[in-house]
């Protein structure tokens, strides 16, 4: 009963409830809740990375590239940089990357660009980190609500009832997915700008 009350307080949390929470459960129960929440957050983040960023997004991008020449909404560094506004930007990055590492730039080297900006342009990297945090959060929220929507669809088939709120899950999932793509694009742009600025 005490654990149930504590979980209720956490889901509708206010700062003044913190004192009530300490009265209801002892420090061990409170720490257990925090550790479980921390681990659950990491599990959701890791799962969303592999399911949404690696499989779903990259899969859609590859299919779109295969069957159409239209511009994909998924961030692609070379396509982002080969626009009319920045026709030589990708070549500038390749040239600077060659000077730094004596190798040709590829998608797998993006981590080196990030490390370069983190070390030499900390103010630009701090802004990029904000976008990184937002796109990670949006990706995780998208996963949670899309799984909730799939669960509701399974329950609809089983129970033959139709809860209208299940489409709210779908809407939040899609909106979060779009925010993930937008913030990832901002993150890449910030890193690229930091890398090429002298």
GROMACS elastic network, one bead per residue, 0.5 to 0.9 nm:
[ bonds ]
;  ai    aj funct       b0    kb
    1     4     6  0.50870   500
    1     5     6  0.62925   500
    1     6     6  0.86527   500
    2     5     6  0.51689   500
    2     6     6  0.62079   500
    2     7     6  0.87451   500
    2    24     6  0.61240   500
    2    25     6  0.61986   500
    3     6     6  0.50443   500
    3     7     6  0.62814   500
    3     8     6  0.87133   500
    3    24     6  0.82831   500
    3    25     6  0.69857   500
    3    29     6  0.73694   500
    3    30     6  0.89139   500
    3    33     6  0.89520   500
    4     7     6  0.51903   500
    4     8     6  0.63075   500
    4     9     6  0.87660   500
    5     8     6  0.50449   500
    5     9     6  0.62973   500
    5    10     6  0.87686   500
    5    21     6  0.84370   500
    5    24     6  0.75834   500
    5    25     6  0.87352   500
    6     9     6  0.51094   500
    6    10     6  0.63453   500
    6    11     6  0.88852   500
    6    20     6  0.89508   500
    6    21     6  0.60897   500
    6    22     6  0.89564   500
    6    24     6  0.69017   500
    6    25     6  0.68796   500
    6    29     6  0.87630   500
    6    30     6  0.80400   500
    6    33     6  0.85952   500
    7    10     6  0.50542   500
    7    11     6  0.63605   500
    7    12     6  0.88560   500
    7    33     6  0.79795   500
    8    11     6  0.53477   500
    8    12     6  0.65174   500
    8    13     6  0.83245   500
    9    12     6  0.53658   500
    9    13     6  0.55096   500
    9    14     6  0.81705   500
    9    17     6  0.69121   500
    9    18     6  0.84705   500
    9    20     6  0.85888   500
    9    21     6  0.70415   500
   10    14     6  0.83974   500
   10    17     6  0.85883   500
   10    18     6  0.89298   500
   10    21     6  0.85040   500
   13    16     6  0.84982   500
   13    17     6  0.64779   500
   13    18     6  0.79878   500
   14    17     6  0.52605   500
   14    18     6  0.72200   500
   15    18     6  0.55607   500
   15    19     6  0.81416   500
   16    19     6  0.61406   500
   16    20     6  0.74038   500
   17    20     6  0.50041   500
   17    21     6  0.60410   500
   17    22     6  0.86975   500
   18    21     6  0.50205   500
   18    22     6  0.64061   500
   18    23     6  0.88205   500
   19    22     6  0.52194   500
   19    23     6  0.64701   500
   19    24     6  0.88754   500
   20    23     6  0.50679   500
   20    24     6  0.62485   500
   20    25     6  0.87786   500
   21    24     6  0.51600   500
   21    25     6  0.61902   500
   21    26     6  0.86089   500
   21    30     6  0.79060   500
   22    25     6  0.55712   500
   22    26     6  0.63162   500
   22    27     6  0.70686   500
   22    30     6  0.74707   500
   23    26     6  0.71881   500
   25    28     6  0.79249   500
   25    29     6  0.59041   500
   25    30     6  0.63943   500
   26    29     6  0.55515   500
   26    30     6  0.63699   500
   26    31     6  0.87793   500
   27    30     6  0.50203   500
   27    31     6  0.60459   500
   27    32     6  0.84926   500
   28    31     6  0.51515   500
   28    32     6  0.60824   500
   28    33     6  0.86975   500
   29    33     6  0.63114   500
   29    34     6  0.87654   500
   30    33     6  0.52310   500
   30    34     6  0.64220   500
   30    35     6  0.87667   500
   31    34     6  0.50438   500
   31    35     6  0.60980   500
   31    36     6  0.85298   500
   32    35     6  0.51485   500
   32    36     6  0.60688   500
   32    37     6  0.85009   500
   33    36     6  0.51940   500
   33    37     6  0.61055   500
   33    38     6  0.85631   500
   34    37     6  0.51064   500
   34    38     6  0.60794   500
   34    39     6  0.86412   500
   35    38     6  0.50100   500
   35    39     6  0.61244   500
   35    40     6  0.84337   500
   36    39     6  0.52003   500
   36    40     6  0.59526   500
   36    41     6  0.84868   500
   37    40     6  0.50656   500
   37    41     6  0.60822   500
   37    42     6  0.87303   500
   38    41     6  0.51934   500
   38    42     6  0.64754   500
   38    43     6  0.87919   500
   39    42     6  0.51822   500
   39    43     6  0.61971   500
   39    44     6  0.86752   500
   40    43     6  0.50340   500
   40    44     6  0.61413   500
   40    45     6  0.85193   500
   41    44     6  0.52346   500
   41    45     6  0.61306   500
   41    46     6  0.86295   500
   41   140     6  0.86580   500
   42    45     6  0.50096   500
   42    46     6  0.60242   500
   42    47     6  0.84162   500
   43    46     6  0.52160   500
   43    47     6  0.59753   500
   43    48     6  0.84105   500
   44    47     6  0.51553   500
   44    48     6  0.59553   500
   44    49     6  0.84960   500
   44   140     6  0.61094   500
   44   141     6  0.87762   500
   44   143     6  0.77937   500
   44   144     6  0.77455   500
   45    48     6  0.52030   500
   45    49     6  0.61847   500
   45    50     6  0.89014   500
   45   136     6  0.71633   500
   45   137     6  0.78324   500
   45   139     6  0.77125   500
   45   140     6  0.54522   500
   45   143     6  0.88754   500
   46    49     6  0.50873   500
   46    50     6  0.65206   500
   46    51     6  0.86690   500
   46   140     6  0.85743   500
   47    50     6  0.53579   500
   47    51     6  0.59454   500
   47    52     6  0.80471   500
   47   140     6  0.81892   500
   47   143     6  0.82480   500
   48    51     6  0.51234   500
   48    52     6  0.52472   500
   48    53     6  0.69108   500
   48    54     6  0.87472   500
   48   136     6  0.85636   500
   48   139     6  0.61489   500
   48   140     6  0.54450   500
   48   141     6  0.86825   500
   48   142     6  0.81136   500
   48   143     6  0.57772   500
   48   144     6  0.85368   500
   49    52     6  0.56931   500
   49    54     6  0.63678   500
   49    55     6  0.86664   500
   49   136     6  0.81127   500
   49   139     6  0.74147   500
   49   140     6  0.79615   500
   50    53     6  0.58468   500
   50    55     6  0.62450   500
   50    56     6  0.84721   500
   51    54     6  0.59887   500
   51    55     6  0.51796   500
   51    56     6  0.60531   500
   51    57     6  0.84768   500
   51   143     6  0.81878   500
   52    55     6  0.58193   500
   52    57     6  0.57985   500
   52    58     6  0.83211   500
   52   139     6  0.70793   500
   52   140     6  0.87645   500
   52   142     6  0.84991   500
   52   143     6  0.72774   500
   52   177     6  0.85904   500
   53    56     6  0.62264   500
   53    57     6  0.52335   500
   53    58     6  0.66379   500
   53   139     6  0.78202   500
   54    57     6  0.62725   500
   54    58     6  0.56029   500
   54    59     6  0.77026   500
   55    58     6  0.56534   500
   55    59     6  0.55713   500
   55    60     6  0.84109   500
   56    59     6  0.50981   500
   56    60     6  0.61365   500
   56    61     6  0.85973   500
   57    60     6  0.52267   500
   57    61     6  0.61779   500
   57    62     6  0.86465   500
   57    74     6  0.71186   500
   57   181     6  0.89591   500
   58    61     6  0.50177   500
   58    62     6  0.60850   500
   58    63     6  0.85832   500
   58    74     6  0.80445   500
   59    62     6  0.51971   500
   59    63     6  0.61950   500
   59    64     6  0.85659   500
   60    63     6  0.51543   500
   60    64     6  0.60498   500
   60    65     6  0.85155   500
   60    74     6  0.84648   500
   61    64     6  0.51225   500
   61    65     6  0.60574   500
   61    66     6  0.85020   500
   61    72     6  0.65884   500
   61    73     6  0.82513   500
   61    74     6  0.63974   500
   62    65     6  0.51065   500
   62    66     6  0.60838   500
   62    67     6  0.87725   500
   63    66     6  0.50521   500
   63    67     6  0.62782   500
   63    68     6  0.83365   500
   64    67     6  0.54123   500
   64    68     6  0.56153   500
   64    69     6  0.77359   500
   64    70     6  0.78465   500
   64    71     6  0.87190   500
   64    72     6  0.69198   500
   65    68     6  0.56125   500
   65    69     6  0.63108   500
   65    70     6  0.78027   500
   65    71     6  0.84440   500
   65    72     6  0.75416   500
   66    69     6  0.79706   500
   68    71     6  0.85159   500
   69    72     6  0.85104   500
   71    74     6  0.86969   500
   71    79     6  0.81163   500
   72    75     6  0.76721   500
   72    76     6  0.82797   500
   72    79     6  0.88488   500
   73    76     6  0.86434   500
   73   181     6  0.75333   500
   73   182     6  0.87207   500
   74   181     6  0.62833   500
   74   182     6  0.86390   500
   74   184     6  0.89190   500
   74   185     6  0.80879   500
   75    79     6  0.79948   500
   75    80     6  0.70345   500
   75   181     6  0.69408   500
   75   182     6  0.83371   500
   75   184     6  0.70878   500
   75   185     6  0.55246   500
   75   188     6  0.80792   500
   76    79     6  0.54316   500
   76    80     6  0.59095   500
   76    81     6  0.85931   500
   76   185     6  0.84392   500
   77    80     6  0.50744   500
   77    81     6  0.62003   500
   77    82     6  0.85666   500
   77    90     6  0.82395   500
   77   107     6  0.78246   500
   77   185     6  0.89085   500
   77   188     6  0.75806   500
   77   189     6  0.86704   500
   78    81     6  0.52097   500
   78    82     6  0.59592   500
   78    90     6  0.64597   500
   78   107     6  0.89904   500
   79    82     6  0.51115   500
   79    83     6  0.69192   500
   80    83     6  0.63770   500
   80    86     6  0.87646   500
   80    90     6  0.89224   500
   80   185     6  0.87017   500
   80   189     6  0.85531   500
   81    84     6  0.87015   500
   81    85     6  0.83917   500
   81    86     6  0.59133   500
   81    87     6  0.68553   500
   81    88     6  0.77975   500
   81    89     6  0.58576   500
   81    90     6  0.56094   500
   82    85     6  0.81230   500
   82    86     6  0.62231   500
   82    87     6  0.51695   500
   82    88     6  0.72672   500
   82    89     6  0.72872   500
   82    90     6  0.67861   500
   83    86     6  0.54918   500
   83    87     6  0.57295   500
   84    87     6  0.55616   500
   86    89     6  0.53943   500
   86    90     6  0.81315   500
   87    90     6  0.75486   500
   87    91     6  0.85126   500
   88    91     6  0.53103   500
   88    92     6  0.63352   500
   88    93     6  0.89091   500
   89    93     6  0.63352   500
   89    94     6  0.86697   500
   89   196     6  0.86337   500
   90    93     6  0.51145   500
   90    94     6  0.62147   500
   90    95     6  0.86154   500
   91    95     6  0.60692   500
   91    96     6  0.85890   500
   92    95     6  0.50953   500
   92    96     6  0.61524   500
   92    97     6  0.84397   500
   92   196     6  0.74158   500
   93    96     6  0.51849   500
   93    97     6  0.59081   500
   93    98     6  0.84200   500
   93   105     6  0.78670   500
   93   192     6  0.79455   500
   93   195     6  0.77057   500
   93   196     6  0.65840   500
   94    97     6  0.50929   500
   94    98     6  0.60711   500
   94    99     6  0.87213   500
   94   103     6  0.89013   500
   94   104     6  0.65679   500
   94   105     6  0.55149   500
   94   106     6  0.86700   500
   95    98     6  0.51079   500
   95    99     6  0.64156   500
   95   100     6  0.88700   500
   95   104     6  0.83971   500
   95   105     6  0.86139   500
   96    99     6  0.50860   500
   96   100     6  0.63491   500
   96   101     6  0.87137   500
   96   195     6  0.85005   500
   96   196     6  0.75296   500
   97   100     6  0.51289   500
   97   101     6  0.59899   500
   97   102     6  0.73623   500
   97   103     6  0.71132   500
   97   104     6  0.70450   500
   97   105     6  0.62520   500
   97   113     6  0.81259   500
   98   101     6  0.54300   500
   98   103     6  0.50971   500
   98   104     6  0.58642   500
   98   105     6  0.72414   500
   99   102     6  0.57673   500
   99   103     6  0.81064   500
  100   103     6  0.81998   500
  101   104     6  0.82049   500
  104   109     6  0.89826   500
  105   108     6  0.81305   500
  105   109     6  0.62310   500
  105   110     6  0.83037   500
  106   109     6  0.54790   500
  106   110     6  0.74229   500
  107   110     6  0.56764   500
  107   111     6  0.88586   500
  108   111     6  0.72325   500
  108   112     6  0.87624   500
  109   112     6  0.54261   500
  109   113     6  0.69284   500
  110   113     6  0.51564   500
  110   114     6  0.64123   500
  110   115     6  0.87939   500
  111   114     6  0.50281   500
  111   115     6  0.62158   500
  111   116     6  0.85968   500
  112   115     6  0.50574   500
  112   116     6  0.60893   500
  112   117     6  0.86571   500
  113   116     6  0.50653   500
  113   117     6  0.62788   500
  113   118     6  0.85692   500
  113   191     6  0.71125   500
  113   192     6  0.76407   500
  113   194     6  0.88889   500
  113   195     6  0.65021   500
  114   117     6  0.52454   500
  114   118     6  0.60691   500
  114   119     6  0.86454   500
  114   125     6  0.79572   500
  114   191     6  0.61942   500
  114   192     6  0.85412   500
  114   194     6  0.88877   500
  114   195     6  0.80569   500
  115   119     6  0.61162   500
  115   120     6  0.85587   500
  116   119     6  0.53270   500
  116   120     6  0.60790   500
  116   121     6  0.77823   500
  116   194     6  0.86801   500
  116   195     6  0.69702   500
  117   120     6  0.53185   500
  117   122     6  0.67809   500
  117   124     6  0.73428   500
  117   125     6  0.60018   500
  117   191     6  0.65580   500
  117   192     6  0.85519   500
  117   194     6  0.56953   500
  117   195     6  0.56927   500
  118   121     6  0.57846   500
  118   122     6  0.52875   500
  118   123     6  0.84976   500
  118   124     6  0.79746   500
  118   125     6  0.52782   500
  118   126     6  0.80317   500
  118   191     6  0.88830   500
  118   194     6  0.88975   500
  119   122     6  0.63302   500
  119   125     6  0.85451   500
  120   125     6  0.89119   500
  120   194     6  0.86925   500
  120   195     6  0.88291   500
  121   124     6  0.55183   500
  121   125     6  0.61486   500
  121   126     6  0.87249   500
  121   194     6  0.63607   500
  121   195     6  0.81109   500
  121   197     6  0.89954   500
  122   126     6  0.60213   500
  122   127     6  0.87583   500
  123   126     6  0.52036   500
  123   127     6  0.66909   500
  123   128     6  0.88611   500
  124   127     6  0.53234   500
  124   128     6  0.63423   500
  124   129     6  0.86939   500
  124   190     6  0.69130   500
  124   191     6  0.75378   500
  124   193     6  0.83075   500
  124   194     6  0.59668   500
  125   129     6  0.60105   500
  125   130     6  0.87440   500
  125   190     6  0.75896   500
  125   191     6  0.69309   500
  125   194     6  0.73927   500
  126   130     6  0.66215   500
  127   130     6  0.52714   500
  127   131     6  0.68462   500
  127   132     6  0.88562   500
  127   187     6  0.83563   500
  127   190     6  0.75205   500
  128   131     6  0.51832   500
  128   132     6  0.61920   500
  128   133     6  0.86988   500
  128   186     6  0.76252   500
  128   187     6  0.50965   500
  128   188     6  0.78826   500
  128   189     6  0.85084   500
  128   190     6  0.55729   500
  128   191     6  0.65126   500
  129   133     6  0.61080   500
  129   134     6  0.85766   500
  129   187     6  0.74779   500
  130   133     6  0.51646   500
  130   134     6  0.62868   500
  130   135     6  0.87017   500
  130   187     6  0.82112   500
  131   134     6  0.50573   500
  131   135     6  0.60674   500
  131   136     6  0.84743   500
  131   183     6  0.54653   500
  131   184     6  0.68577   500
  131   185     6  0.88011   500
  131   186     6  0.64752   500
  131   187     6  0.52224   500
  131   190     6  0.87747   500
  132   135     6  0.52871   500
  132   136     6  0.61181   500
  132   137     6  0.85777   500
  132   183     6  0.71309   500
  132   184     6  0.67525   500
  132   186     6  0.86511   500
  132   187     6  0.59767   500
  133   136     6  0.52093   500
  133   137     6  0.61575   500
  133   138     6  0.86267   500
  133   183     6  0.88776   500
  134   137     6  0.50951   500
  134   138     6  0.60641   500
  134   139     6  0.85080   500
  134   179     6  0.83537   500
  134   180     6  0.74403   500
  134   183     6  0.65326   500
  134   184     6  0.84839   500
  135   138     6  0.50335   500
  135   139     6  0.60231   500
  135   140     6  0.86080   500
  135   176     6  0.88725   500
  135   177     6  0.89650   500
  135   179     6  0.68997   500
  135   181     6  0.72749   500
  135   182     6  0.77801   500
  135   183     6  0.50552   500
  135   184     6  0.57128   500
  135   187     6  0.84033   500
  136   139     6  0.51269   500
  136   140     6  0.62956   500
  136   141     6  0.86965   500
  136   180     6  0.70702   500
  136   183     6  0.88047   500
  136   184     6  0.85733   500
  137   140     6  0.51929   500
  137   141     6  0.61741   500
  137   142     6  0.85509   500
  137   176     6  0.86867   500
  137   180     6  0.79041   500
  138   141     6  0.51187   500
  138   142     6  0.60397   500
  138   143     6  0.86469   500
  138   173     6  0.88789   500
  138   175     6  0.87037   500
  138   177     6  0.65501   500
  138   178     6  0.84256   500
  138   179     6  0.61631   500
  138   180     6  0.50599   500
  138   181     6  0.88702   500
  138   183     6  0.85974   500
  139   142     6  0.51288   500
  139   143     6  0.63562   500
  139   144     6  0.88833   500
  139   173     6  0.89173   500
  139   176     6  0.65790   500
  139   177     6  0.61387   500
  139   179     6  0.81324   500
  139   180     6  0.54584   500
  139   181     6  0.86371   500
  140   143     6  0.51402   500
  140   144     6  0.63470   500
  140   145     6  0.87970   500
  140   176     6  0.84649   500
  141   144     6  0.51979   500
  141   145     6  0.62499   500
  141   146     6  0.84682   500
  141   172     6  0.81705   500
  141   173     6  0.68718   500
  141   176     6  0.63627   500
  141   177     6  0.83148   500
  142   145     6  0.54321   500
  142   146     6  0.59553   500
  142   147     6  0.84705   500
  142   170     6  0.88469   500
  142   172     6  0.70363   500
  142   174     6  0.67042   500
  142   175     6  0.77101   500
  142   177     6  0.55136   500
  142   180     6  0.83734   500
  143   146     6  0.52320   500
  143   147     6  0.60645   500
  143   148     6  0.85170   500
  143   173     6  0.68872   500
  143   176     6  0.87434   500
  143   177     6  0.84587   500
  144   147     6  0.53045   500
  144   148     6  0.62021   500
  144   149     6  0.87313   500
  144   169     6  0.88649   500
  144   173     6  0.76001   500
  145   149     6  0.60989   500
  145   150     6  0.86268   500
  145   168     6  0.88052   500
  145   169     6  0.51169   500
  145   170     6  0.65648   500
  145   171     6  0.85852   500
  145   172     6  0.65640   500
  145   174     6  0.87399   500
  145   176     6  0.89227   500
  146   150     6  0.62336   500
  146   151     6  0.85720   500
  146   169     6  0.65794   500
  146   170     6  0.59247   500
  146   171     6  0.88862   500
  146   172     6  0.81997   500
  146   173     6  0.52224   500
  146   174     6  0.79279   500
  147   150     6  0.50713   500
  147   151     6  0.61179   500
  147   152     6  0.86019   500
  147   169     6  0.87222   500
  147   173     6  0.88042   500
  148   151     6  0.50595   500
  148   152     6  0.62099   500
  148   153     6  0.87031   500
  148   166     6  0.78188   500
  148   169     6  0.65379   500
  148   170     6  0.82311   500
  149   152     6  0.50546   500
  149   153     6  0.62500   500
  149   154     6  0.87437   500
  149   166     6  0.56381   500
  149   167     6  0.71488   500
  149   168     6  0.83922   500
  149   169     6  0.54118   500
  149   170     6  0.56764   500
  149   173     6  0.84187   500
  150   153     6  0.50469   500
  150   154     6  0.63248   500
  150   155     6  0.87049   500
  150   166     6  0.87834   500
  150   170     6  0.86689   500
  151   154     6  0.51443   500
  151   155     6  0.62841   500
  151   156     6  0.86662   500
  152   156     6  0.60935   500
  152   157     6  0.87272   500
  152   162     6  0.86985   500
  152   163     6  0.79350   500
  152   166     6  0.60753   500
  153   157     6  0.64251   500
  153   158     6  0.87425   500
  153   162     6  0.86012   500
  153   166     6  0.77549   500
  154   157     6  0.52371   500
  154   158     6  0.63285   500
  154   159     6  0.86868   500
  155   159     6  0.58163   500
  155   160     6  0.77317   500
  155   161     6  0.79385   500
  155   162     6  0.87350   500
  156   159     6  0.53310   500
  156   160     6  0.50899   500
  156   161     6  0.53012   500
  156   162     6  0.57272   500
  156   163     6  0.77493   500
  157   160     6  0.54554   500
  157   161     6  0.78144   500
  157   162     6  0.89394   500
  158   161     6  0.82713   500
  159   162     6  0.84793   500
  162   165     6  0.88543   500
  162   166     6  0.82843   500
  163   166     6  0.59478   500
  163   167     6  0.84174   500
  164   167     6  0.61221   500
  164   168     6  0.77126   500
  165   168     6  0.50785   500
  165   169     6  0.69117   500
  166   169     6  0.52174   500
  166   170     6  0.66620   500
  166   171     6  0.88829   500
  167   171     6  0.60920   500
  167   172     6  0.85597   500
  168   171     6  0.50096   500
  168   172     6  0.61237   500
  168   173     6  0.84320   500
  169   172     6  0.52638   500
  169   173     6  0.60521   500
  169   174     6  0.86632   500
  170   173     6  0.50182   500
  170   174     6  0.61715   500
  170   175     6  0.85695   500
  171   174     6  0.52438   500
  171   175     6  0.60867   500
  171   176     6  0.84788   500
  172   175     6  0.51299   500
  172   176     6  0.59798   500
  172   177     6  0.84744   500
  173   176     6  0.51887   500
  173   177     6  0.61520   500
  173   178     6  0.87638   500
  174   178     6  0.62741   500
  174   179     6  0.86375   500
  175   178     6  0.51469   500
  175   179     6  0.62351   500
  175   180     6  0.86059   500
  176   180     6  0.60685   500
  176   181     6  0.87224   500
  177   181     6  0.64308   500
  177   182     6  0.87252   500
  178   181     6  0.51778   500
  178   182     6  0.62171   500
  178   183     6  0.86725   500
  179   183     6  0.60112   500
  179   184     6  0.83470   500
  180   183     6  0.53540   500
  180   184     6  0.60228   500
  180   185     6  0.85662   500
  181   184     6  0.51848   500
  181   185     6  0.62193   500
  181   186     6  0.87675   500
  182   185     6  0.51923   500
  182   186     6  0.63994   500
  182   187     6  0.87402   500
  183   187     6  0.60682   500
  183   188     6  0.86240   500
  184   188     6  0.62126   500
  184   189     6  0.85648   500
  185   188     6  0.52212   500
  185   189     6  0.61601   500
  185   190     6  0.86099   500
  186   189     6  0.50928   500
  186   190     6  0.61096   500
  186   191     6  0.86583   500
  187   190     6  0.51955   500
  187   191     6  0.62912   500
  187   192     6  0.86630   500
  188   191     6  0.51631   500
  188   192     6  0.61090   500
  188   193     6  0.85519   500
  189   192     6  0.51108   500
  189   193     6  0.60600   500
  189   194     6  0.85158   500
  190   193     6  0.51416   500
  190   194     6  0.61303   500
  190   195     6  0.85605   500
  191   194     6  0.50817   500
  191   195     6  0.60875   500
  191   196     6  0.88109   500
  192   195     6  0.50110   500
  192   196     6  0.63096   500
  192   197     6  0.85748   500
  193   196     6  0.54743   500
  193   197     6  0.60512   500
  194   197     6  0.54577   500
  194   198     6  0.83281   500
  195   198     6  0.79621   500
